[in-house]
Amino acid sequence: MELYTRRGTIMKILSVGDLHGQCVQFLDYLKKNPVDLIIITGDITHFGPLELAEDILNEVCLFDAPVLAIPGNCDPEGIHGKIENSRAINLHGKSTKIKNIGICGFGGSNPTPFNTPLEFEEIEIYHELSKAMEQIKDDEVQILITHMPPFGTKADIVPSGDHVGSKSLREIIEKYQPSLNICGHIHESRAIDKIGDTVVINPGELSEGFACLINIDESDDDLKIDSKIIDLKSSSKNSSKRYK
């Protein structure tokens, strides 16, 4: 599967997650700030209804940019069909390429104490992520989109101080070293971190107004990636945290 963006020296990607049914600030931002690609990292709804997920995705798709989406653990059973029926592209367990940028995704989460609708055992996470990463491992830039964060990072800490991310995801990142891992799931753990050469970004809840803006500079025959967390509430382009 290949997608194409408008020509230029900068590819601008806006990534959001943990919408939980709320997207007004997101849509307002897109009206004022054109981007080349939109990524949604799950929890499109808050346990439903299913129709809301399709409605949100179709509304986001009205902007002049491809939309890639994966489900979150709080999206209800049947979410895959709704993503497929929308005008967005379901990237769960799949990959796509934009120019020389490979992107793959996996939604849901590792097991939680709450028995949410879309949880996977670690062995399945490892197996599915391995297949997905094999499809993009030779691309110049590799972006791994997950709902869950990797274990043992600034992106997976709950208020108790415990790390609750996926150990399998961390193993995959250590093995393949993708350029970026964009994740979510742990709302209070908004952060940018690194595992080896991989930048890990959890932008926090869209429902609280946070998102991730990624600029890929294709000038000078060398791709440069600039990632930052932005606050959509103020429509500010200044980042609270940044990594180059």
C-alpha positions as CSV (number, residue, x, y, z in Angstrom):
1,M,0.0,0.0,0.0
2,E,1.5,3.4,-1.0
3,L,0.3,6.9,-0.2
4,Y,1.4,10.2,-1.7
5,T,1.7,13.6,-0.1
6,R,2.0,17.1,-1.5
7,R,5.4,17.9,-2.8
8,G,7.8,20.0,-0.7
9,T,10.9,19.8,1.4
10,I,8.9,19.2,4.6
11,M,6.6,16.3,5.5
12,K,4.4,17.4,8.4
13,I,2.7,14.7,10.4
14,L,0.1,15.3,13.1
15,S,-0.4,12.4,15.5
16,V,-3.1,12.2,18.1
17,G,-4.4,9.5,20.4
18,D,-6.8,8.8,23.3
19,L,-9.6,10.9,21.8
20,H,-12.2,9.1,23.9
21,G,-14.9,10.5,21.6
22,Q,-13.7,14.1,21.7
23,C,-12.1,15.8,18.7
24,V,-13.3,19.5,18.5
25,Q,-9.8,21.0,19.3
26,F,-8.2,18.5,16.9
27,L,-10.5,19.6,14.0
28,D,-10.1,23.3,14.8
29,Y,-6.3,22.9,14.7
30,L,-6.5,21.2,11.3
31,K,-8.6,24.0,9.9
32,K,-5.8,26.4,10.6
33,N,-2.7,24.2,10.2
34,P,-2.5,22.0,7.0
35,V,-0.5,18.8,7.4
36,D,0.6,16.0,5.0
37,L,-0.4,13.0,7.1
38,I,-2.7,12.4,10.1
39,I,-2.1,9.5,12.5
40,I,-4.6,8.4,15.1
41,T,-3.2,6.0,17.7
42,G,-6.3,4.5,19.2
43,D,-9.0,5.0,21.8
44,I,-11.1,6.8,19.2
45,T,-14.1,6.2,21.4
46,H,-14.6,5.6,25.1
47,F,-16.0,2.1,24.9
48,G,-18.3,3.1,22.0
49,P,-20.5,3.6,20.3
50,L,-19.0,2.1,17.2
51,E,-20.8,4.6,14.9
52,L,-19.0,7.4,16.7
53,A,-15.6,6.0,15.6
54,E,-16.6,6.0,11.9
55,D,-18.1,9.5,12.2
56,I,-15.0,10.9,13.7
57,L,-12.7,9.3,11.2
58,N,-14.7,10.5,8.3
59,E,-14.7,14.0,9.6
60,V,-11.0,14.0,10.0
61,C,-10.7,12.6,6.5
62,L,-12.3,15.8,5.1
63,F,-9.0,17.5,5.4
64,D,-6.5,17.2,2.5
65,A,-4.3,14.5,4.1
66,P,-4.3,10.7,4.4
67,V,-5.5,9.4,7.7
68,L,-3.9,6.3,9.3
69,A,-5.7,4.8,12.3
70,I,-5.4,2.0,14.8
71,P,-7.8,1.0,17.6
72,G,-7.1,1.4,21.3
73,N,-8.0,-0.9,24.2
74,C,-11.0,1.2,25.0
75,D,-12.5,0.9,21.6
76,P,-15.3,-1.7,21.5
77,E,-15.6,-5.0,19.7
78,G,-16.2,-4.4,16.0
79,I,-13.9,-1.3,15.8
80,H,-11.8,-2.8,13.0
81,G,-14.9,-3.0,10.7
82,K,-15.7,0.6,11.5
83,I,-12.2,1.8,10.7
84,E,-12.3,-0.2,7.5
85,N,-15.7,1.3,6.5
86,S,-14.5,4.8,7.1
87,R,-12.3,6.8,4.7
88,A,-9.3,6.3,7.0
89,I,-6.8,3.5,6.6
90,N,-6.7,0.8,9.2
91,L,-3.1,0.2,10.0
92,H,-3.5,-2.4,12.7
93,G,-1.1,-5.2,11.9
94,K,-0.4,-3.6,8.5
95,S,2.2,-1.3,6.9
96,T,2.2,1.4,4.3
97,K,4.9,3.6,2.6
98,I,5.0,7.3,1.8
99,K,8.0,7.9,-0.4
100,N,10.9,6.4,1.5
101,I,9.1,6.4,4.8
102,G,7.7,3.1,6.1
103,I,4.9,3.1,8.6
104,C,3.4,0.1,10.4
105,G,0.9,-0.1,13.3
106,F,-0.6,-2.3,16.0
107,G,-3.5,-1.3,18.2
108,G,-4.9,-2.4,21.5
109,S,-2.8,-2.9,24.5
110,N,-0.9,-5.5,26.6
111,P,-3.1,-7.0,29.4
112,T,-4.4,-4.5,31.9
113,P,-6.2,-5.0,35.3
114,F,-9.4,-3.7,33.8
115,N,-10.2,-6.3,31.2
116,T,-10.8,-3.8,28.5
117,P,-12.1,-4.8,25.0
118,L,-8.9,-4.9,23.0
119,E,-6.0,-6.5,24.9
120,F,-3.4,-8.9,23.6
121,E,-1.0,-11.3,25.3
122,E,2.7,-10.3,25.0
123,I,3.5,-13.3,22.8
124,E,0.9,-12.2,20.2
125,I,2.2,-8.6,20.4
126,Y,5.7,-9.7,19.7
127,H,4.7,-12.0,16.8
128,E,2.5,-9.4,15.1
129,L,4.9,-6.5,15.5
130,S,7.7,-8.6,14.1
131,K,5.7,-9.3,11.0
132,A,4.9,-5.6,10.7
133,M,8.4,-4.3,11.2
134,E,9.8,-6.8,8.7
135,Q,7.7,-5.0,6.1
136,I,9.4,-1.6,6.7
137,K,12.8,-2.4,8.1
138,D,14.6,-1.4,4.9
139,D,13.0,2.0,4.6
140,E,15.1,5.1,5.3
141,V,12.7,6.3,8.0
142,Q,10.5,3.8,9.9
143,I,7.6,4.9,12.1
144,L,6.0,2.3,14.4
145,I,2.5,3.3,15.6
146,T,1.2,1.6,18.7
147,H,-1.5,2.4,21.2
148,M,0.5,0.9,24.1
149,P,3.9,2.4,25.0
150,P,7.0,0.3,25.4
151,F,7.9,-0.9,28.9
152,G,10.5,0.9,31.0
153,T,10.3,4.4,29.5
154,K,9.0,7.8,30.5
155,A,6.0,7.1,28.3
156,D,4.5,4.2,30.4
157,I,4.5,5.4,34.0
158,V,1.3,5.4,36.0
159,P,0.7,7.6,39.1
160,S,2.0,4.8,41.4
161,G,5.4,5.1,39.6
162,D,5.1,1.6,38.1
163,H,6.0,1.0,34.5
164,V,3.0,-0.8,32.7
165,G,4.0,-0.7,29.0
166,S,4.5,-3.7,26.7
167,K,7.7,-5.6,27.2
168,S,7.3,-7.2,23.8
169,L,7.1,-3.8,22.2
170,R,10.3,-2.8,23.9
171,E,12.0,-5.9,22.6
172,I,10.8,-5.1,19.1
173,I,12.1,-1.6,19.3
174,E,15.5,-2.8,20.6
175,K,15.7,-5.3,17.8
176,Y,14.6,-3.2,14.8
177,Q,15.4,0.4,16.1
178,P,12.7,2.2,14.1
179,S,13.2,5.9,13.8
180,L,10.0,6.7,15.8
181,N,7.5,4.9,18.0
182,I,4.4,7.0,18.4
183,C,2.2,5.6,21.2
184,G,-0.4,6.6,23.9
185,H,-2.6,4.7,26.3
186,I,-1.0,6.0,29.5
187,H,-2.6,9.4,29.7
188,E,-0.6,10.8,32.5
189,S,2.8,9.8,31.0
190,R,3.0,12.4,28.3
191,A,6.7,12.3,27.3
192,I,9.4,12.0,24.7
193,D,12.1,9.4,25.5
194,K,14.6,7.2,23.6
195,I,15.3,3.4,23.4
196,G,18.7,3.3,21.6
197,D,18.3,5.3,18.5
198,T,14.5,5.2,18.5
199,V,12.5,8.2,19.7
200,V,9.5,7.2,21.7
201,I,6.6,9.7,21.8
202,N,3.5,9.6,24.0
203,P,1.8,12.9,23.4
204,G,-0.9,12.4,26.0
205,E,-4.6,12.6,25.6
206,L,-6.2,14.4,22.7
207,S,-9.2,14.7,25.0
208,E,-7.0,17.0,27.1
209,G,-5.8,18.9,24.1
210,F,-2.4,17.3,23.4
211,A,-0.9,16.0,20.1
212,C,2.4,15.3,18.5
213,L,3.8,17.2,15.5
214,I,6.5,15.6,13.4
215,N,8.4,17.4,10.7
216,I,10.5,15.4,8.3
217,D,12.9,17.6,6.4
218,E,14.0,16.1,3.1
219,S,16.5,18.8,2.2
220,D,20.2,18.3,1.6
221,D,19.6,14.7,0.5
222,D,19.3,13.7,4.2
223,L,16.1,13.2,6.1
224,K,15.9,15.0,9.4
225,I,13.2,14.4,11.9
226,D,11.9,17.0,14.4
227,S,9.3,15.8,16.9
228,K,7.4,17.8,19.4
229,I,4.4,17.6,21.7
230,I,2.0,20.5,21.2
231,D,-1.0,21.9,23.1
232,L,-3.9,22.2,20.8
233,K,-5.9,24.2,23.4
234,S,-3.8,27.2,22.7
235,S,-3.2,26.3,19.0
236,S,0.4,27.0,19.8
237,K,3.1,25.6,17.6
238,N,5.6,25.8,20.4
239,S,6.4,22.4,22.0
240,S,6.4,21.5,25.6
241,K,8.9,18.8,24.8
242,R,11.0,18.4,21.7
243,Y,13.5,15.9,20.3
244,K,15.6,16.1,17.2
